[in-house]
Amino acid sequence: MSDLLVVIPTWDGEKGQRTMKQWEEKQAGDVEYAIVSPSSEEFRNGVLQGMAYGAQQLAELDPAPAGVVFSHDDVEMLEEGWDTTIVEFLDDHPQCGLVGLGGAKGLGSNDIYKVPYRFQQLVRLTFKSNMRDFHIHGTKLEKPERVAVLDGFFQAFSLRAYEEMGGWEEAVKDGMPPHHMYDAWAACRMKELGYEVWALPIKCHHRGGETAVTAAYHNWAKAHGWDEGDVSVHQKAHEVCYLRFRDVLPIRES
């Protein structure tokens, strides 16, 4: 029996395995892991498709887990029992569809649909977390708080919310690029479906940008049709959310 399914897309399978082992040392319950690397045919088109592929493992788990987690491969857990904290929170808050380890209180500028479109209008406001270097990114998260959007480095869906969302396949159908803004897309879908999004003060560390600066990653990304230097990839991701979620943006949580 698994309490959570954790999906970790990674361009480096060994790195994904190291992340998994570090998490296992801190977990208190039963967690099933799916490490999705470039050796998986379904991962060839990017992180978004890799997450969708990894989540297919849900069908093999009986009984079904309480939730499904999607994480980057450069996240370190610093808190014992991180998994039971998430499971218990989801159990106690049925209205919560999505929890994470860092989030912002606002998504989208106040005048987002009142002025001509610019991709900067999908700004993220007032970021909070309990990361080791929280002060670099925003302020410290002292207690669970409702947020407008999570940072995509760690997102945990309740099983019901993930299924109602239609999985990441729906983001692919919406035309989302393979590795940008899927966290904003998910937050907007939760709002659309009537679910809450929360950030939990679980101690962690995200070595953000660690992978993106390596030559090996860039060579692999370009070989699979990505180009991090192409600004249009970022702009396209913003535009999809901008056009798709006119009924929910901007989002504010006090």
N, C-alpha and C positions, 0 to 999 in steps of 0.2 A: 504494500500500500504506500502510495506517495502523497505527501501533503502538497508538494509543488512540483511542477515541471519547469526546469530552468533551461532556456535556449540561449546559447552563446555562439553567435556567428563570429568567425575569426578567419583572417587570411592565413594565420599560422596555427595549425592544429596543435602543435606542442605547447604554444603559449596558452591556447584555450584549455588544454589539459592542466597546466599549472594553475590557472585561475580556478578551475573546478576543484582541484585538490585543496587550495587555500580556503575556499568557501566551505568545503566539507569539514575542515578542521574547526570551523566556527558554528556549523549548523547543529541543531538540537533534535530535529525531527527527521522524517524520511523525505529525501529530495531526489528526484530523477533528473539527470542532466542529458542534454542533447548538444554536443559540440558539432557545429556545422562549419566545415572548412572548405577550401576550394576544391578538395578532392571529391566533394559532393557535387554531382552534375547540376543540381538545382540551385547551387550557390553561385553559379557562373555569372548571373546577371546582377548580383549585388546583395547588400545586407538585407534589404526589404524582402526579397525573394528567399534569402537564407532563413530569415525569421519565420516566414510562412511555411517553409519546408520543415524546419525543426518542430514547429507546432503540430505537425501531422502525427507526431508521436503520442499526442493526447488520446487518439483513438485506440491505442494499444494499452492504455493504463486502466485497470479495473480494480477497485473503483476509481472514478475520475478524481483528480486532485482538486484542491480548493481553488487553485489559481495557476496561472502560467506566467513565468518571468522571462523577460527579454533583456539581455545585458551585453554591454561591450566586453571585450576580453581584457581590458586594462583596469578593471575595478577590483579593489581589495576590500574585503570585509574586515572590520576592526571590532565588531561586536559579537559576543557569544549569543547564540540563539536568534540570529537575525531572521531565520526562516519562520520560527514559531511566532515572532512578533508580527510578521506579515500575515500569516494564516489567522491568528487570533484577531487581528484588526479587521480583516475581511469578514470573518465570522460575526463579529460584533457590530459591523457597519454594512448591512446588506444594501444600503443605498450607494455605497462606494463601489465603483467599477474599476478604478485604477489607482494604484499607489506607487510611489517612488521614493528615491533618496535625496532628491533635490528638485525644487520647483519654483515657479514664479507666480506671483499673485495676479499678474495681468498678462494678457496676450492680445496684441493688436492696438494700434494707436486709436485715440478717441475719435479722430476724424477719418478713420480708415476708408469709409465709403462716401465721404463728402468731398474728397479732393481726388485728382487724377492718381491712378495707381503707381506706386513705387514699392519695390519689394521690401524696403525698410519699414513699411507700415505694419508689418507683422512683428513688431518689436516685442520683446519679453521684458516685463517690468517686475522689479523687486524680487530678486532671486534669493532663496533661502536653502540651506542644507546643513548637515552636520559632518561635512567632509573635513578632513584634516586641515585643508587650506581654505576653509569656507570664506575667510576674510578677503581672499583674492577675487572671488566670484560674487559675493554679496554679504549677507548677514547670516548669523548662526540660527539654525532651527532648533528651538528648545523643546518643543512639544509637537504632536501631530497637528498639522494645519491643512485646511482646504486650500488648494491652489488652482490656478487657471490652466497651467500646463506644466508637465514634468520635463526634466532634461532626459533625453533619450538614452543616457548611459545606463539607466536602470528603470524598467517599467514592469510592474506586476499587475496583471489583470485578474479580476475574479473570473472564474470559468464562465459564468453566465454572461457577464459583460463582453468577454472576448467572443463568445459564440454569437451574441446578438449583434456585435459589431461587424460580423462577417469575416473575422480574421483579417490578417494583413492582405489577403487576396483582394479585399475591397479597395485598399489603398492602391494596389497595382492597377486595378480596373479604373480608378480615378485618374490614373496617369502620373502618380507620384514617381519621381526619379528614385533610383535604387538606394540612396544612402543619405538623404537630407530631409529634414522637416517631418519625418514620420511621427515624431513625438507631438508636434503641433496637430497633425492630422488626427492622431488618436485622441488627444484632449478634446478636439472639436467634436469628434464622433461621440465621446462620452457625454458631452453637453447636449448634443442632438438627441441622444437616447434617454436623457434624464438621469444619468449617473453622476456621482461626485468624483472628483479627483483629489487625492490627498498626498502630502509629502510626510514621511515619517523620519524622526531624528535618529536614525540608525547610523552609528559611527562607521565611516567608510573613507576610502580614498580613491579618487578617479585620476589616473595618470593621463588626463585628456591630451590629445594631440600626439601622444607617444608614437603611435603607429603611423600616423599620417605624414610624418617627416622622414620616414625611412625610404631609401632608394628601392628596397625590395618591394615595399607596398606600392609605390608609384609605378614600378614596372609591371607588377601584377595587375593593378587597376587599369592601366592603359591597355594591357593585353586583353582585358575583358570589356573594353569599350568605355571606360571611365576616364575622366581627366579632371583632377582636382583643380587644375589651373583654369578651367573653363568656367567663368562666372555664370554663364547661362544655365548651368546645372543647378546652382543655388537659386537663381532667379526663377527657374521653372518650378522648383519645389514650392517656393513662396506663392507663386501665381496660382497653382492648383488649389492650395488652401484658401487663398483670397477669393477665388471664384466659387469654390465648392461650398463654403460655409458662411455665406452672407447672412443666413438666418441666426447664426450664433456668435459671430464676431462683432465687436471685441468682447472678450471675456474678462470679468473682474471678480476677484474673491477678496473680501475684506479680512 
